């Protein structure tokens, strides 16, 4: 048996097209154009690539893109002042401050300064609390995209055993909350979990977000399970040439795909969903802030 490959790239493309359709409709019917502001501090190469891709896809979806590129020497006070200006700007529906920030800036303080209604990353404590209590908060993009991919395989998750490996605030914890809201029985496992392979083997839905290359082996996967691999790890690939790397997930893909019912690849699985869900959240924020109805695209 070989599991179905969940094509995150194709799903994300479809989602972006549906969002673009909603954005165009908002403009026609209400004269509104959603706006996303992205703030980048410093010269981190990976962050620059992310910001460039976000800006490109924002414009392609018909939204306004506001980019703020600041030097690494920007003070915490200057950054907080910019966030305050963006909070007050009616043209801005979503604010994303690209992490990591330079060491002299308190990232948590900056994230908490963002208006929760514009917090399209879903990291503000108000949104974290709303998601945990089912109160309609903005959901972090990676867990939201992961849930969409799970439900592309199976709509009704009620009663399934779900295991999330990893307890980060960005992925593991919100992922568990989303699966609870779908009436799954959820276990959050981590590096201290006793008999981690046995815990994973119980899962009808297994989400790996632990940041360790190919840690989850094929014999950890329940036959027929849905496996979502959030991990993005660079490992040496001497077969590609000296000094070359390749991307792998947290799941040993070749082994697991022989057992799983459906599985996301790395790359091309969860990764493309993250920016698509950022646009989803910006659209949602735009509608909510103006009292307009929002239906998930």
C-alpha positions as CSV (number, residue, x, y, z in Angstrom):
1,X,0.0,0.0,0.0
2,X,1.2,3.5,-0.8
3,X,-0.5,6.5,0.8
4,X,-2.2,9.3,-1.2
5,X,0.2,12.2,-1.5
6,X,-1.5,15.4,-0.3
7,X,-0.5,18.0,-2.8
8,X,-0.2,21.2,-0.7
9,X,1.1,23.2,-3.6
10,X,-2.0,22.5,-5.7
11,X,-4.4,23.0,-2.7
12,X,-2.7,26.4,-1.9
13,X,-3.0,27.5,-5.5
14,X,-6.7,26.8,-5.5
15,X,-7.2,28.6,-2.1
16,X,-5.3,31.7,-3.4
17,X,-7.6,31.7,-6.5
18,X,-10.7,31.5,-4.3
19,X,-9.4,34.3,-2.1
20,X,-8.7,36.5,-5.2
21,X,-12.3,36.0,-6.3
22,X,-13.6,37.1,-2.9
23,X,-11.2,40.1,-2.9
24,X,-12.5,41.2,-6.4
25,X,-16.1,40.8,-5.1
26,X,-15.4,42.9,-2.0
27,X,-14.1,45.7,-4.3
28,X,-17.1,45.5,-6.7
29,X,-19.8,45.3,-4.0
30,X,-18.3,47.3,-1.1
31,X,-15.5,49.3,-2.6
32,X,-13.0,47.7,-0.2
33,X,-9.5,46.4,-0.9
34,X,-7.8,44.4,1.9
35,X,-4.3,45.5,2.8
36,X,-1.4,43.6,4.4
37,X,1.6,45.2,6.0
38,X,4.8,43.2,6.4
39,X,7.6,44.5,8.6
40,X,11.1,43.1,8.1
41,X,13.9,44.2,10.4
42,X,17.5,43.4,9.3
43,X,19.0,41.4,6.5
44,X,18.2,37.7,7.4
45,X,18.3,36.0,3.9
46,X,15.5,33.5,4.6
47,X,13.3,36.2,5.9
48,X,13.9,38.4,2.8
49,X,12.8,35.5,0.6
50,X,9.6,35.0,2.7
51,X,8.8,38.7,2.6
52,X,9.3,38.9,-1.1
53,X,7.0,35.9,-1.7
54,X,4.4,37.3,0.7
55,X,4.4,40.6,-1.1
56,X,4.1,39.0,-4.6
57,X,1.2,36.7,-3.6
58,X,-0.6,39.5,-1.8
59,X,-0.6,41.6,-4.9
60,X,-1.6,38.6,-7.1
61,X,-4.6,38.1,-4.9
62,X,-5.7,41.7,-5.5
63,X,-4.7,43.0,-2.1
64,X,-2.6,46.0,-1.3
65,X,0.9,45.2,0.0
66,X,2.7,47.6,2.4
67,X,6.3,46.7,2.9
68,X,8.4,48.2,5.7
69,X,12.1,47.2,5.5
70,X,14.1,48.5,8.5
71,X,17.8,48.2,9.3
72,X,19.0,45.8,11.9
73,X,19.9,48.8,14.1
74,X,16.2,49.8,14.4
75,X,15.4,50.3,18.1
76,X,12.5,48.6,19.9
77,X,10.9,52.0,20.4
78,X,11.1,52.8,16.7
79,X,9.5,49.4,15.8
80,X,6.8,49.8,18.4
81,X,6.0,53.3,16.9
82,X,5.7,51.8,13.4
83,X,3.3,49.1,14.8
84,X,1.2,51.8,16.4
85,X,1.0,53.7,13.1
86,X,-0.1,50.5,11.3
87,X,-2.7,49.8,14.0
88,X,-4.2,53.2,13.3
89,X,-4.1,53.0,9.5
90,X,-7.5,52.1,8.1
91,X,-6.0,50.8,4.8
92,X,-4.1,48.1,6.8
93,X,-6.1,45.0,7.7
94,X,-3.3,42.7,8.5
95,X,0.1,43.3,10.2
96,X,2.9,40.8,10.1
97,X,6.2,41.4,11.8
98,X,8.7,38.9,10.3
99,X,10.5,36.8,12.9
100,X,13.3,36.5,14.0
101,X,13.9,40.0,15.2
102,X,17.3,41.3,16.2
103,X,18.4,40.3,19.8
104,X,18.0,43.8,21.2
105,X,14.3,43.8,20.4
106,X,11.8,42.0,22.6
107,X,9.8,40.0,20.1
108,X,6.9,39.2,22.5
109,X,6.5,42.9,23.3
110,X,6.3,43.7,19.6
111,X,3.8,41.0,18.8
112,X,1.6,42.0,21.8
113,X,1.6,45.6,20.5
114,X,-0.2,44.5,17.3
115,X,-4.0,45.2,17.3
116,X,-5.5,41.6,17.7
117,X,-8.0,42.4,15.0
118,X,-5.0,42.9,12.6
119,X,-2.9,40.0,13.9
120,X,-2.9,37.8,10.8
121,X,-0.1,35.6,12.2
122,X,-2.5,34.7,15.1
123,X,0.3,35.1,17.7
124,X,-1.3,37.7,19.9
125,X,-2.4,36.3,23.4
126,X,-6.0,37.6,22.7
127,X,-6.2,35.4,19.5
128,X,-4.5,32.5,21.2
129,X,-7.2,32.7,23.9
130,X,-10.0,33.0,21.4
131,X,-8.8,30.0,19.4
132,X,-8.5,27.9,22.7
133,X,-12.0,28.9,23.8
134,X,-13.7,28.6,20.4
135,X,-14.2,32.4,20.3
136,X,-13.3,33.0,16.7
137,X,-9.7,34.3,16.9
138,X,-7.4,34.6,14.0
139,X,-5.7,31.2,13.7
140,X,-1.9,30.8,13.1
141,X,-1.3,30.1,9.4
142,X,0.6,26.8,9.5
143,X,-1.9,25.0,11.8
144,X,-4.8,26.5,9.8
145,X,-3.3,25.2,6.5
146,X,-2.5,21.8,8.1
147,X,-6.2,21.4,9.1
148,X,-7.3,22.4,5.6
149,X,-5.1,19.6,4.2
150,X,-6.4,17.1,6.7
151,X,-10.0,18.0,5.8
152,X,-9.2,17.7,2.1
153,X,-8.8,14.0,2.8
154,X,-11.6,13.5,5.4
155,X,-14.2,16.1,6.2
156,X,-15.6,14.6,9.4
157,X,-12.9,14.1,12.0
158,X,-15.2,13.6,15.0
159,X,-14.1,10.8,17.3
160,X,-10.7,10.2,15.6
161,X,-7.5,9.9,17.7
162,X,-5.1,12.7,16.8
163,X,-1.5,13.0,17.9
164,X,0.5,16.2,17.6
165,X,4.2,15.7,18.1
166,X,5.6,19.1,19.2
167,X,4.3,21.6,21.6
168,X,5.4,25.0,20.2
169,X,3.2,28.0,20.5
170,X,3.3,28.6,16.7
171,X,2.3,25.1,15.6
172,X,1.9,22.3,18.2
173,X,-0.5,24.0,20.7
174,X,-2.8,25.7,18.2
175,X,-2.9,22.6,16.1
176,X,-4.1,20.6,19.1
177,X,-6.8,23.3,19.8
178,X,-8.0,23.1,16.2
179,X,-8.3,19.3,16.3
180,X,-10.1,19.5,19.6
181,X,-12.6,21.8,18.0
182,X,-13.2,19.2,15.3
183,X,-14.1,16.7,18.1
184,X,-10.9,14.7,17.9
185,X,-9.4,13.0,20.9
186,X,-6.1,14.8,21.0
187,X,-2.7,13.9,22.5
188,X,0.2,16.4,22.4
189,X,3.4,14.5,22.5
190,X,7.0,15.8,22.7
191,X,10.6,14.8,23.5
192,X,9.7,13.7,27.0
193,X,6.8,11.5,26.0
194,X,7.2,7.9,27.2
195,X,7.0,5.4,24.4
196,X,6.6,8.0,21.7
197,X,6.4,5.4,18.9
198,X,3.5,3.7,20.7
199,X,1.7,7.0,21.1
200,X,2.1,7.8,17.4
201,X,0.9,4.4,16.4
202,X,-2.5,5.1,18.0
203,X,-3.1,8.1,15.8
204,X,-5.7,8.3,13.0
205,X,-4.3,11.8,12.4
206,X,-0.6,12.3,13.1
207,X,0.9,15.8,12.9
208,X,4.7,16.1,13.1
209,X,6.0,19.5,14.2
210,X,9.1,18.7,16.2
211,X,11.9,20.0,14.1
212,X,14.0,16.9,14.0
213,X,14.8,15.4,10.6
214,X,13.0,12.2,9.7
215,X,12.4,11.4,13.4
216,X,9.1,9.7,12.9
217,X,9.7,6.3,11.3
218,X,7.4,4.2,9.1
219,X,6.7,1.7,11.9
220,X,5.4,4.6,14.1
221,X,2.5,5.2,11.7
222,X,-0.9,3.5,12.1
223,X,-1.9,1.8,8.8
224,X,-4.2,4.2,6.9
225,X,-3.5,7.2,9.1
226,X,-3.4,10.8,7.8
227,X,0.1,12.1,8.3
228,X,0.9,15.9,8.2
229,X,4.6,16.7,8.2
230,X,5.2,20.3,9.3
231,X,9.0,19.9,9.5
232,X,11.4,21.7,7.2
233,X,14.9,20.5,7.9
234,X,18.1,21.0,5.8
235,X,20.3,17.9,5.8
236,X,23.6,17.3,3.9
237,X,23.2,15.7,0.5
238,X,26.7,14.8,-0.7
239,X,25.0,12.8,-3.6
240,X,24.0,16.2,-5.0
241,X,27.5,17.6,-4.8
242,X,29.9,18.8,-2.3
243,X,28.4,21.1,0.3
244,X,24.9,20.6,-1.0
245,X,21.7,20.2,1.1
246,X,18.2,18.9,0.6
247,X,15.0,19.5,2.5
248,X,13.4,16.8,4.5
249,X,10.5,16.7,7.0
250,X,10.1,15.4,10.5
251,X,8.8,12.1,9.0
252,X,10.8,9.4,7.2
253,X,8.7,9.9,4.1
254,X,9.6,6.8,2.1
255,X,8.9,4.5,5.0
256,X,5.8,6.4,6.2
257,X,4.2,6.8,2.8
258,X,4.1,3.0,2.5
259,X,1.9,2.7,5.6
260,X,-0.1,6.0,5.7
261,X,-3.5,6.4,4.1
262,X,-2.5,10.0,3.1
263,X,0.7,12.0,3.7
264,X,2.1,15.4,2.9
265,X,5.5,15.6,1.2
266,X,8.4,17.9,2.1
267,X,8.7,20.2,0.2
268,X,5.3,20.7,-1.4
269,X,3.0,19.9,1.5
270,X,2.3,22.2,4.4
271,X,4.8,24.9,3.3
272,X,2.8,26.4,0.4
273,X,-0.3,26.6,2.6
274,X,1.3,29.1,5.1
275,X,1.3,32.2,2.8
276,X,-2.1,31.2,1.3
277,X,-3.5,31.1,4.9
278,X,-1.9,34.5,5.6
279,X,-4.0,35.9,2.7
280,X,-7.0,34.0,4.1
281,X,-6.5,35.7,7.5
282,X,-6.1,39.1,5.9
283,X,-9.4,38.7,4.0
284,X,-11.1,37.6,7.2
285,X,-9.7,40.5,9.2
286,X,-10.8,42.9,6.4
287,X,-14.4,41.6,6.6
288,X,-14.6,41.4,10.4
289,X,-13.2,45.0,10.9
290,X,-15.9,46.4,8.6
291,X,-18.8,44.3,9.9
292,X,-19.1,42.4,6.6
293,X,-20.0,38.7,6.4
294,X,-17.0,36.3,6.1
295,X,-17.4,32.8,4.7
296,X,-14.2,30.7,4.4
297,X,-13.1,30.6,0.8
